[in-house]
Amino acid sequence: MILPFNRMNVDVSCLGNHELDISIERAMELIAQTNCPWIMSNLVETDKEMRPVADVLPYKVLEN
């Protein structure tokens, strides 16, 4: 699914519950293969200074 996803030229993607079905580590591996930033602001890792899961961004501002 990575190839079709990257071909869509997504500007920003948000983690949903199914991206984490297998594990956070697997989600991180797949996210690293995509060509857009990922965001998540309501699920954080308490042992990583309250950063969003899977080391994604808490937000992203786009300018046109």
N, CA, C and O atoms as CSV, one atom per row, in Angstrom:
chain,resi,resn,atom,element,x,y,z
A,1,MET,N,N,0.808,-1.209,0.000
A,1,MET,CA,C,0.000,0.000,0.000
A,1,MET,C,C,0.847,1.268,0.000
A,1,MET,O,O,0.324,2.353,-0.253
A,2,ILE,N,N,2.124,1.155,0.274
A,2,ILE,CA,C,2.979,2.338,0.327
A,2,ILE,C,C,3.084,2.998,-1.050
A,2,ILE,O,O,2.958,4.218,-1.157
A,3,LEU,N,N,3.309,2.224,-2.083
A,3,LEU,CA,C,3.470,2.780,-3.429
A,3,LEU,C,C,2.233,3.573,-3.875
A,3,LEU,O,O,2.379,4.718,-4.304
A,4,PRO,N,N,1.024,3.006,-3.788
A,4,PRO,CA,C,-0.154,3.801,-4.174
A,4,PRO,C,C,-0.338,5.039,-3.293
A,4,PRO,O,O,-0.720,6.103,-3.780
A,5,PHE,N,N,-0.068,4.894,-2.015
A,5,PHE,CA,C,-0.186,6.027,-1.098
A,5,PHE,C,C,0.739,7.161,-1.540
A,5,PHE,O,O,0.319,8.314,-1.633
A,6,ASN,N,N,1.996,6.823,-1.811
A,6,ASN,CA,C,2.957,7.846,-2.218
A,6,ASN,C,C,2.599,8.467,-3.560
A,6,ASN,O,O,2.879,9.645,-3.783
A,7,ARG,N,N,1.997,7.715,-4.443
A,7,ARG,CA,C,1.607,8.245,-5.751
A,7,ARG,C,C,0.456,9.247,-5.665
A,7,ARG,O,O,0.243,10.025,-6.594
A,8,MET,N,N,-0.282,9.233,-4.566
A,8,MET,CA,C,-1.388,10.176,-4.399
A,8,MET,C,C,-0.910,11.568,-4.002
A,8,MET,O,O,-1.697,12.515,-4.004
A,9,ASN,N,N,0.367,11.701,-3.663
A,9,ASN,CA,C,0.938,12.992,-3.262
A,9,ASN,C,C,0.151,13.649,-2.131
A,9,ASN,O,O,-0.242,14.811,-2.227
A,10,VAL,N,N,-0.067,12.908,-1.086
A,10,VAL,CA,C,-0.776,13.389,0.100
A,10,VAL,C,C,0.055,14.497,0.759
A,10,VAL,O,O,1.273,14.367,0.880
A,11,ASP,N,N,-0.596,15.581,1.183
A,11,ASP,CA,C,0.116,16.678,1.847
A,11,ASP,C,C,0.460,16.345,3.294
A,11,ASP,O,O,1.587,16.563,3.738
A,12,VAL,N,N,-0.515,15.816,4.022
A,12,VAL,CA,C,-0.345,15.447,5.428
A,12,VAL,C,C,-1.280,14.288,5.707
A,12,VAL,O,O,-2.391,14.238,5.181
A,13,SER,N,N,-0.832,13.360,6.531
A,13,SER,CA,C,-1.686,12.241,6.914
A,13,SER,C,C,-1.763,12.165,8.435
A,13,SER,O,O,-0.824,12.543,9.135
A,14,CYS,N,N,-2.882,11.676,8.931
A,14,CYS,CA,C,-3.100,11.557,10.374
A,14,CYS,C,C,-3.195,10.092,10.760
A,14,CYS,O,O,-3.876,9.309,10.098
A,15,LEU,N,N,-2.515,9.728,11.828
A,15,LEU,CA,C,-2.609,8.357,12.320
A,15,LEU,C,C,-4.036,8.062,12.764
A,15,LEU,O,O,-4.676,8.878,13.427
A,16,GLY,N,N,-4.513,6.908,12.395
A,16,GLY,CA,C,-5.805,6.419,12.862
A,16,GLY,C,C,-5.580,5.151,13.662
A,16,GLY,O,O,-4.442,4.712,13.826
A,17,ASN,N,N,-6.637,4.570,14.153
A,17,ASN,CA,C,-6.473,3.391,15.000
A,17,ASN,C,C,-5.881,2.194,14.254
A,17,ASN,O,O,-5.170,1.398,14.868
A,18,HIS,N,N,-6.141,2.038,12.977
A,18,HIS,CA,C,-5.653,0.858,12.272
A,18,HIS,C,C,-4.178,0.935,11.913
A,18,HIS,O,O,-3.557,-0.099,11.667
A,19,GLU,N,N,-3.597,2.131,11.874
A,19,GLU,CA,C,-2.157,2.228,11.642
A,19,GLU,C,C,-1.365,1.614,12.794
A,19,GLU,O,O,-0.193,1.272,12.638
A,20,LEU,N,N,-2.004,1.480,13.934
A,20,LEU,CA,C,-1.328,0.947,15.114
A,20,LEU,C,C,-1.765,-0.474,15.458
A,20,LEU,O,O,-1.430,-0.977,16.530
A,21,ASP,N,N,-2.504,-1.125,14.569
A,21,ASP,CA,C,-3.016,-2.470,14.855
A,21,ASP,C,C,-1.915,-3.470,15.193
A,21,ASP,O,O,-2.051,-4.232,16.150
A,22,ILE,N,N,-0.846,-3.480,14.436
A,22,ILE,CA,C,0.213,-4.475,14.669
A,22,ILE,C,C,1.115,-4.023,15.807
A,22,ILE,O,O,1.290,-4.737,16.794
A,23,SER,N,N,1.687,-2.827,15.663
A,23,SER,CA,C,2.519,-2.261,16.726
A,23,SER,C,C,2.927,-0.850,16.342
A,23,SER,O,O,2.862,-0.463,15.176
A,24,ILE,N,N,3.338,-0.103,17.324
A,24,ILE,CA,C,3.841,1.239,17.063
A,24,ILE,C,C,5.115,1.156,16.240
A,24,ILE,O,O,5.334,1.970,15.343
A,25,GLU,N,N,5.953,0.178,16.541
A,25,GLU,CA,C,7.209,0.019,15.809
A,25,GLU,C,C,6.961,-0.244,14.322
A,25,GLU,O,O,7.658,0.317,13.476
A,26,ARG,N,N,5.990,-1.080,13.994
A,26,ARG,CA,C,5.679,-1.359,12.587
A,26,ARG,C,C,5.100,-0.115,11.916
A,26,ARG,O,O,5.407,0.165,10.757
A,27,ALA,N,N,4.278,0.618,12.628
A,27,ALA,CA,C,3.749,1.865,12.085
A,27,ALA,C,C,4.886,2.819,11.754
A,27,ALA,O,O,4.852,3.478,10.715
A,28,MET,N,N,5.883,2.902,12.610
A,28,MET,CA,C,7.026,3.773,12.366
A,28,MET,C,C,7.795,3.338,11.121
A,28,MET,O,O,8.250,4.184,10.350
A,29,GLU,N,N,7.944,2.038,10.918
A,29,GLU,CA,C,8.636,1.521,9.733
A,29,GLU,C,C,7.892,1.924,8.460
A,29,GLU,O,O,8.508,2.361,7.487
A,30,LEU,N,N,6.580,1.778,8.471
A,30,LEU,CA,C,5.782,2.113,7.297
A,30,LEU,C,C,5.736,3.621,7.050
A,30,LEU,O,O,5.823,4.069,5.907
A,31,ILE,N,N,5.602,4.390,8.108
A,31,ILE,CA,C,5.577,5.846,7.984
A,31,ILE,C,C,6.881,6.343,7.366
A,31,ILE,O,O,6.868,7.277,6.564
A,32,ALA,N,N,7.992,5.738,7.727
A,32,ALA,CA,C,9.296,6.132,7.189
A,32,ALA,C,C,9.374,5.939,5.674
A,32,ALA,O,O,10.210,6.556,5.014
A,33,GLN,N,N,8.519,5.096,5.127
A,33,GLN,CA,C,8.523,4.827,3.687
A,33,GLN,C,C,7.597,5.762,2.904
A,33,GLN,O,O,7.562,5.711,1.675
A,34,THR,N,N,6.859,6.602,3.599
A,34,THR,CA,C,5.917,7.490,2.918
A,34,THR,C,C,6.563,8.838,2.629
A,34,THR,O,O,7.596,9.180,3.204
A,35,ASN,N,N,5.947,9.596,1.735
A,35,ASN,CA,C,6.532,10.870,1.321
A,35,ASN,C,C,5.763,12.087,1.836
A,35,ASN,O,O,5.768,13.143,1.204
A,36,CYS,N,N,5.110,11.934,2.973
A,36,CYS,CA,C,4.408,13.069,3.566
A,36,CYS,C,C,4.582,13.027,5.080
A,36,CYS,O,O,4.878,11.975,5.645
A,37,PRO,N,N,4.398,14.176,5.737
A,37,PRO,CA,C,4.441,14.181,7.197
A,37,PRO,C,C,3.170,13.553,7.779
A,37,PRO,O,O,2.107,13.594,7.159
A,38,TRP,N,N,3.293,12.987,8.949
A,38,TRP,CA,C,2.166,12.392,9.668
A,38,TRP,C,C,1.964,13.155,10.963
A,38,TRP,O,O,2.922,13.630,11.572
A,39,ILE,N,N,0.708,13.270,11.381
A,39,ILE,CA,C,0.383,13.994,12.610
A,39,ILE,C,C,-0.501,13.143,13.529
A,39,ILE,O,O,-1.161,12.198,13.096
A,40,MET,N,N,-0.486,13.509,14.791
A,40,MET,CA,C,-1.345,12.898,15.815
A,40,MET,C,C,-1.190,13.767,17.048
A,40,MET,O,O,-0.065,14.056,17.455
A,41,SER,N,N,-2.266,14.182,17.638
A,41,SER,CA,C,-2.140,15.045,18.809
A,41,SER,C,C,-2.840,14.509,20.050
A,41,SER,O,O,-2.659,15.053,21.139
A,42,ASN,N,N,-3.627,13.464,19.909
A,42,ASN,CA,C,-4.393,13.023,21.082
A,42,ASN,C,C,-3.979,11.661,21.623
A,42,ASN,O,O,-4.686,11.091,22.454
A,43,LEU,N,N,-2.846,11.127,21.167
A,43,LEU,CA,C,-2.326,9.874,21.708
A,43,LEU,C,C,-0.819,10.041,21.863
A,43,LEU,O,O,-0.080,10.071,20.880
A,44,VAL,N,N,-0.378,10.147,23.110
A,44,VAL,CA,C,1.028,10.446,23.378
A,44,VAL,C,C,1.677,9.321,24.173
A,44,VAL,O,O,1.006,8.512,24.813
A,45,GLU,N,N,3.000,9.299,24.110
A,45,GLU,CA,C,3.775,8.331,24.879
A,45,GLU,C,C,4.343,9.032,26.103
A,45,GLU,O,O,5.159,9.946,25.982
A,46,THR,N,N,3.911,8.605,27.273
A,46,THR,CA,C,4.306,9.273,28.509
A,46,THR,C,C,5.789,9.112,28.801
A,46,THR,O,O,6.371,9.960,29.478
A,47,ASP,N,N,6.417,8.049,28.309
A,47,ASP,CA,C,7.846,7.856,28.562
A,47,ASP,C,C,8.729,8.568,27.539
A,47,ASP,O,O,9.953,8.448,27.588
A,48,LYS,N,N,8.121,9.305,26.617
A,48,LYS,CA,C,8.865,10.068,25.606
A,48,LYS,C,C,8.466,11.537,25.644
A,48,LYS,O,O,8.219,12.156,24.608
A,49,GLU,N,N,8.408,12.085,26.854
A,49,GLU,CA,C,8.127,13.508,27.042
A,49,GLU,C,C,6.813,13.940,26.412
A,49,GLU,O,O,6.705,15.053,25.896
A,50,MET,N,N,5.819,13.071,26.449
A,50,MET,CA,C,4.474,13.362,25.950
A,50,MET,C,C,4.439,13.645,24.445
A,50,MET,O,O,3.579,14.389,23.974
A,51,ARG,N,N,5.363,13.060,23.700
A,51,ARG,CA,C,5.375,13.186,22.233
A,51,ARG,C,C,4.310,12.257,21.659
A,51,ARG,O,O,3.993,11.230,22.260
A,52,PRO,N,N,3.760,12.609,20.510
A,52,PRO,CA,C,2.780,11.723,19.874
A,52,PRO,C,C,3.375,10.346,19.579
A,52,PRO,O,O,4.580,10.216,19.362
A,53,VAL,N,N,2.539,9.342,19.572
A,53,VAL,CA,C,2.997,7.979,19.286
A,53,VAL,C,C,3.649,7.914,17.919
A,53,VAL,O,O,3.356,8.721,17.037
A,54,ALA,N,N,4.530,6.952,17.755
A,54,ALA,CA,C,5.222,6.671,16.498
A,54,ALA,C,C,6.097,7.833,16.032
A,54,ALA,O,O,6.448,7.911,14.855
A,55,ASP,N,N,6.446,8.726,16.941
A,55,ASP,CA,C,7.317,9.868,16.631
A,55,ASP,C,C,6.799,10.739,15.491
A,55,ASP,O,O,7.587,11.324,14.748
A,56,VAL,N,N,5.483,10.827,15.352
A,56,VAL,CA,C,4.913,11.722,14.339
A,56,VAL,C,C,4.827,13.127,14.912
A,56,VAL,O,O,5.078,13.333,16.099
A,57,LEU,N,N,4.477,14.084,14.082
A,57,LEU,CA,C,4.366,15.475,14.511
A,57,LEU,C,C,3.052,15.714,15.256
A,57,LEU,O,O,2.057,15.048,14.969
A,58,PRO,N,N,3.030,16.648,16.205
A,58,PRO,CA,C,1.765,16.980,16.866
A,58,PRO,C,C,0.849,17.824,15.963
A,58,PRO,O,O,-0.369,17.828,16.136
A,59,TYR,N,N,1.449,18.534,15.004
A,59,TYR,CA,C,0.677,19.322,14.034
A,59,TYR,C,C,1.580,19.687,12.872
A,59,TYR,O,O,2.797,19.523,12.952
A,60,LYS,N,N,0.998,20.174,11.806
A,60,LYS,CA,C,1.748,20.620,10.631
A,60,LYS,C,C,0.989,21.781,10.005
A,60,LYS,O,O,-0.210,21.676,9.744
A,61,VAL,N,N,1.678,22.874,9.767
A,61,VAL,CA,C,1.078,24.027,9.106
A,61,VAL,C,C,1.524,24.025,7.652
A,61,VAL,O,O,2.718,23.963,7.359
A,62,LEU,N,N,0.560,24.093,6.746
A,62,LEU,CA,C,0.856,24.143,5.315
A,62,LEU,C,C,0.551,25.529,4.797
A,62,LEU,O,O,-0.463,26.131,5.149
A,63,GLU,N,N,1.435,26.026,3.962
A,63,GLU,CA,C,1.196,27.316,3.319
A,63,GLU,C,C,1.159,27.115,1.822
A,63,GLU,O,O,1.978,26.381,1.267
A,64,ASN,N,N,0.219,27.759,1.169
A,64,ASN,CA,C,0.113,27.663,-0.297
A,64,ASN,C,C,0.672,28.880,-0.971
A,64,ASN,O,O,0.663,28.965,-2.199
